[in-house]
Amino acid sequence: MSHVFHRLPTEPMPTAVSGDGCYIVDSNGKRYLDASGGAAVSCLGHSHPAVRQAMHAQIDKIAFAYSGFFTSEPMEELADYLISNAPEGLERVFFVSGGSEALESAIKISRQYFVEIGQKQRTKLIARRQSYHGNTLGALSLGGNMARRELYQPVLLENAHHIAPCYAYRDKRHDESEEAYGRRVADELEAKILELGPDTVAAFACEPVVGATSGVVPAVSGYLKRIREICDKYGVLLIFDEVMCGMGRTGYLFACEEDGVAPDLLCIAKGLGAGYQPIGAMLVAGKICKAIDEGSGAFMHGHTYMGHTLSSATALAVQKVIRDDNLLENVRKRGVELRTALEERFGNHHHVGDIRGRGLFVGIELVADRTTKQTFDPKLALHNKIRLKAMEEGLMCYPGAGTIDGKNGTHILLAPPFIIDETHIAEIVEKLGRVLDSVLADAKTSA
Ligand SMILES: Cc1ncc(COP(=O)(O)O)c(C=O)c1O
């Protein structure tokens, strides 16, 4: 018996021993095509030579210098790089070790900002249902992932409130344009701010492209612009959670670039270090930095490993590869190819309701009936069956349940490495086809 407290303690798992580009190899020599980058992390695949070399070089100099005593060259250079490419208004980077820490930092700095500028009464947070912002208690309170919240509900923050997601496939009315739908759901933010009391709301948070909770749901055109307008009207800070959709995943370094909207706080992780080291970050608007500089003088928050030297050097190397190899262009090009190939294979499939996404960030929503959009019985636990069958086929994809409301709905998330080529796309589609044919045939016999 393993002494590791695994996520699923009763389910045996293969042992990963090496990485080879877009593949992971297990202890039996079996190869798995990483079509989901784990959980949308490994954007450069595994064992990239330039990243490995940069990591070795940094370890040979110094692996860690505590950020309470020192800054470091890689951390400074990484911050310069991120800010020089960031949406307008973002001026500094607060480095942490992952996505949840980035969101916790955003919640806390929102609070501190309003205290610094003499608006202590702003304590409330708004986010959206069917979103995920992390598993630590603050981030979990902020998020609207009902399945993950349920057990912890009694100990979650009471100042976090939720509005509708922007989920056109399910919620747009037939007589409504995409823009009108986006406007209608964005306006729920204004209604919620007015209900709570405009001078009591500190921040609104959302994922510009929702990740694993509802299976890659991009905001419709105009939605985020309207959200920005509403936040500005009521002096509410806007937090974008780009932990999953950021750092090139959609074909843009920051997903919100495509929407032409800049937040006050922008959280990133996953693709920042591409899984080679744990690292996350919060990019902070100049007005927030200034309030703290001219107020108390320090952000009342921090972690031991923030700005970790080796993690910074690793993330810097990852970002240089993405820039120097022009990988964002590859993400956009291969993203179109991947979605086209999926449409060709599954576009008329009776159980594929929607194929959506941006860049190499793709969601496939499965339905029991394509016309009525009726979902499969959650008791079938199709997402687990798909994951296991895909692993058997040598394919990593990221299926999820509770797509619509935390209970109903099934989807598959694909987030392959930015270095994929047409042979990988063909392999993903072929293997996924076999997996779905087999699992859905079984689902029919057991229904
Ligand atoms: C959008 C989003 N925010 C936050 C997180 C939390 O990140 P982490 O698991 O690194 O704490 C995740 C993780 O999946 C995420 O997808």
The ligand as an SDF file (V2000), in Angstrom:
LIG
                    3D

 16 16  0  0  0  0  0  0  0  0999 V2000
   -8.9280   29.3500  -13.1800 C   0  0  0  0  0  0  0  0  0  0  0  0
   -8.1800   28.7500  -12.0290 C   0  0  0  0  0  0  0  0  0  0  0  0
   -7.9190   29.5110  -10.9480 N   0  0  0  0  0  0  0  0  0  0  0  0
   -7.2360   29.0190   -9.8970 C   0  0  0  0  0  0  0  0  0  0  0  0
   -6.7760   27.7260   -9.8790 C   0  0  0  0  0  0  0  0  0  0  0  0
   -6.0170   27.2020   -8.6970 C   0  0  0  0  0  0  0  0  0  0  0  0
   -4.6970   26.9800   -9.0330 O   0  0  0  0  0  0  0  0  0  0  0  0
   -3.7690   25.9740   -8.1780 P   0  0  0  0  0  0  0  0  0  0  0  0
   -4.3440   24.6120   -8.3660 O   0  0  0  0  0  0  0  0  0  0  0  0
   -2.4040   26.1500   -8.7880 O   0  0  0  0  0  0  0  0  0  0  0  0
   -3.8130   26.4360   -6.7640 O   0  0  0  0  0  0  0  0  0  0  0  0
   -7.0260   26.8980  -10.9810 C   0  0  0  0  0  0  0  0  0  0  0  0
   -6.5730   25.5000  -10.9970 C   0  0  0  0  0  0  0  0  0  0  0  0
   -7.0170   24.6870  -11.7550 O   0  0  0  0  0  0  0  0  0  0  0  0
   -7.7390   27.4340  -12.0890 C   0  0  0  0  0  0  0  0  0  0  0  0
   -8.0210   26.6880  -13.1670 O   0  0  0  0  0  0  0  0  0  0  0  0
  1  2  1  0
  2  3  1  0
  2 15  2  0
  3  4  2  0
  4  5  1  0
  5  6  1  0
  5 12  2  0
  6  7  1  0
  7  8  1  0
  8  9  2  0
  8 10  1  0
  8 11  1  0
 12 13  1  0
 12 15  1  0
 13 14  2  0
 15 16  1  0
M  END
$$$$
